[in-house]
Amino acid sequence: MWQRVQTLYLALATALVAAMFFCDKAGEISFISYWPYLILLILITALNLLALTTWKFRVFQVRTAVLSALLTLALQAWLVVDFVVTGNDPLFHVPALFPIAAVILDIMAARAIWADELMVRSSSRLRSSKRSKH
């Protein structure tokens, strides 16, 4: 499981999103103080953990990683809108950029998982064609 690069991508994405539970968004305002952010963070973390632990079911893992990436992208868009609406008063901290890094990692993991799935399918097809010839 850990020898695959997609597992490392998913673990890093999970760690970045989970770190947001303990970081401040701007000033003294934390991400978990606003309940819609908290719900999104819990959902994204759960999806990333699910994608991380379902390595035997590659198609499900790809779908979970892509859904996590879409929700994380929505969270990042919401953070950008909050930044634009509030103006220049509060300065956002670096953890406000964690979601975009998590999106990139989730997409890279989904691509690597799908490449593995295609490789397994092609090797299965080759094995079945060899069996039918004998």
N, C-alpha and C positions, 0 to 999 in steps of 0.2 A: 504494500500500500504506500509506504513512505518513499519508495524508490522512484515513484513516478513524479514527473515535474508538475503535473496538474494538481497533485495532492499538496505540494508546497505552495502553489499559487492560491489554492483554496484556503490553506492554513494562514497564509499571510493576509488574505482578504478578511478572513474571520477575525484575526487578531486586530486589524485596523478598525473594523467596525466595533468590536468589543471594547477597544480602547476608548471609543467615544463615550462610553458609559461613565468614564472616570475623568473626562476632560471638560474644560469650559469652552463654550462657543464664543462668547465675547464678554470681556470684563469678568464679572462674577456670575454670569448666567451659564448654567450647565445645559448640556443637551437633554438631560433627563428631567429638567424642571418644566419643560413644555411637553405635555402628554402626547400630542401627535408625533413629536420626534421620538419620544420613548417607545411608542407603539411600533413605529417604523424600525427603530433600532432593534427591538426585540424580534420582530418578524424577519429582518434581514440576517440577524445573527443566527436565528433558528434555521433559516434556509441554507445559510453557509455551512452550518454544522451538519445539516441533513445531507448536503452535497458532499461534504467531507467524509461522511461515514457510510455512504451507500455506494462504495466503489465497485461492488459486484454487479450493480445495475446501471450500466453506463448511460443508456438512453434517459433514464430517470435522473441520473446525476447531471447530464447536460441540461435537461429542462429546468432542474432546480437551480443550477448555476446561472442560467440565463434569466430566470425569474428574479433571482437575487440581484443580478446586475441591473435589471430594469427598475426594481424598487430602490436600489441604491442610487441610481441615476435620478430618480424622482426626488429622493432625499436631497441630493446635491442641488438639483434645480430649485427646490424649496429653500435651501440655504442661500442660494444666490438671490432669489427674490427677496428674502428677508434682509439680506445685506443691502440691496438696492433701495428697498422701501425705507429702511431705517436711516439711510444716508451715511454720512461719514462719522456720525457720533460714536457708535461703538466700533472698536477695532476687533475684527474677527481673528481668532487664534489659528495656528497651523492645523489643529485637528479638524477644522471646518473643510479642509481639503482631503481628508482621509477617504471620504466616499468616492471621489473620482479615481483615486488609486485603487480602491477596492473594485470599482467597476472594470477597470483595465485588467486587473488580476482575474476577476471572474470570467471575463470574455476570453482571456488567454487560456484559462483552465478549461472552459467549454470547448474551445477549438482543439486542445490537446486530447481531451476525452473523446471527442468525436473522431479524431484521427485514429485513436486506438480502436474505437468501435468499427471503423471502416477496415482497419487492418485485420481485426478478428473475423469480420464477415468475409473478407476476401480469402483468408486462409481456410476458413470453414468451407467455402465454396470450392477451393482447390482440393481439399481433402475429400470432399464428397464426390468430386469428379474423378479422382484417382480410384476410389473404391468402386465406382460403377464400371470402370474399364476392366477390372480384374474379375 
